[in-house]
Amino acid sequence: MKTNKAMRNLLSLNELTDLNKSIGLNLLNPDFCEWDNCILIDASSLKNIGSIEETIYQDRTDLEASINHYHIENLKIGLKLISNWEEHLKLQYPEREFILILSSTIEGENVVIRFYQLRNDDPEWIKLNDLEGYKEEAILVIETLNVVQ
């Protein structure tokens, strides 16, 4: 797991509020699907499209990062969901590598979680080696590793 300083500050507060909001089962127990070599949490917007070339997205990474993103009520719920997604992705797709991202404002508001597959042939979606460059956001990144040899 990688974080920038802003996220480390939020996580060290130990005051993450838990609003006890219910999390939709489709987010807590995601039913990932595969579409044109993309892993998606919801492919309904692509049901009448045959391939990435027919979409508005630059590449598969851009498509996954855009479709696989959700806005969450608070940081604690976001942390719970991103951990859950990581576990489900590892179990369902052990041969693939993923980047999971949780971001928020520096104050811990406007939380967004997303994921995409790590690909060598697509441009980097987030600058993994320069998280401090995101000055206006608190960022946490989880990289899953390929466990299939």
C-alpha positions in Angstrom: 0.0 0.0 0.0 1.2 3.5 -0.9 -0.1 6.8 0.4 0.8 10.4 0.1 1.4 12.6 3.2 -2.2 14.0 3.1 -3.6 10.4 3.3 -1.2 9.4 6.1 -2.3 12.5 8.1 -6.0 11.4 7.7 -5.3 7.8 8.6 -3.3 8.8 11.7 -6.2 10.9 13.1 -8.0 7.7 14.4 -11.1 9.8 14.2 -12.6 8.4 11.1 -16.3 8.8 11.5 -18.5 5.8 10.9 -21.9 7.0 9.8 -23.3 3.4 9.9 -24.6 4.0 6.5 -25.7 0.9 4.7 -23.5 -0.1 1.8 -25.2 -1.5 -1.2 -24.7 -5.2 -1.6 -23.6 -4.7 -5.2 -20.6 -2.6 -3.9 -19.8 -4.7 -0.9 -20.1 -8.0 -2.8 -19.3 -6.9 -6.3 -20.2 -9.1 -9.2 -17.2 -8.3 -11.5 -17.5 -9.1 -15.1 -15.1 -9.2 -18.1 -15.7 -7.2 -21.2 -13.1 -6.9 -24.0 -10.2 -7.8 -21.6 -11.5 -5.3 -19.0 -12.7 -6.2 -15.5 -15.7 -4.1 -14.6 -17.9 -3.7 -11.6 -20.8 -2.7 -13.9 -20.8 -3.3 -17.7 -24.4 -2.3 -18.3 -23.4 0.8 -20.2 -21.4 -1.3 -22.6 -24.0 -4.0 -23.3 -24.6 -2.9 -26.9 -20.9 -2.2 -27.7 -18.6 -4.8 -29.0 -15.1 -3.5 -28.3 -13.0 -0.7 -26.8 -12.6 0.8 -30.3 -16.3 1.6 -30.3 -16.1 3.7 -27.0 -15.0 7.2 -26.1 -12.1 5.9 -23.9 -8.5 6.2 -24.9 -7.6 2.7 -23.8 -8.7 -0.2 -21.5 -7.1 1.4 -18.5 -9.0 4.7 -19.0 -12.2 2.7 -19.5 -11.7 0.7 -16.3 -10.7 3.7 -14.2 -13.7 5.7 -15.4 -16.4 3.0 -15.1 -15.0 1.4 -11.9 -15.3 4.5 -9.8 -17.7 5.3 -7.0 -18.2 8.2 -4.7 -18.5 7.2 -1.0 -20.0 8.9 2.0 -16.9 8.9 4.2 -13.3 7.7 4.4 -14.0 4.8 6.8 -16.6 3.3 4.4 -14.2 3.9 1.5 -11.5 2.0 3.3 -13.8 -0.9 4.0 -14.9 -1.1 0.3 -11.5 -0.8 -1.2 -10.3 -3.6 1.0 -13.3 -5.7 0.1 -12.7 -5.0 -3.6 -9.1 -6.0 -3.3 -10.0 -9.3 -1.7 -12.7 -10.1 -4.4 -10.4 -9.2 -7.3 -7.6 -11.4 -5.9 -10.0 -14.3 -5.5 -11.7 -14.0 -8.9 -8.7 -13.0 -11.0 -5.5 -14.3 -9.3 -3.7 -14.1 -12.6 -4.2 -10.4 -13.1 -2.7 -7.4 -11.4 -4.8 -4.4 -10.3 -4.4 -0.9 -9.0 -7.0 0.2 -6.5 -7.2 3.9 -5.5 -8.9 5.7 -2.7 -8.8 9.5 -3.0 -10.4 12.3 -1.1 -9.9 16.0 -0.3 -7.2 16.7 2.2 -9.9 17.0 4.8 -11.1 13.5 4.0 -14.3 14.5 2.2 -15.5 13.6 -1.3 -14.1 10.1 -1.2 -13.7 8.2 -4.5 -12.7 4.6 -4.9 -11.7 3.0 -8.2 -9.7 0.2 -9.8 -8.1 -0.8 -13.0 -5.8 -3.5 -14.3 -2.1 -2.8 -14.4 -1.0 -3.0 -18.1 2.4 -2.4 -19.6 1.1 -1.2 -22.9 -1.3 1.5 -21.6 -0.2 4.9 -20.2 0.0 5.2 -16.4 -3.4 6.4 -15.1 -2.0 7.5 -11.7 1.6 8.5 -11.1 2.5 5.7 -8.7 6.0 7.0 -8.1 4.9 10.6 -7.4 1.8 10.4 -5.1 3.1 13.6 -3.4 2.6 15.4 -6.7 -1.2 15.3 -5.9 -1.2 18.3 -3.7 -5.0 18.8 -3.5 -5.8 15.1 -2.7 -5.2 12.5 -0.1 -4.3 9.3 -2.0 -4.1 5.7 -1.0 -3.0 3.1 -3.7 -3.1 -0.7 -3.4 -1.3 -2.8 -6.0 -2.3 -6.4 -6.2 0.4 -8.8 -7.5 -0.1 -11.7 -9.7 -0.2 -14.8 -7.5 -0.3 -17.3 -10.3 3.2 -18.4 -11.4 
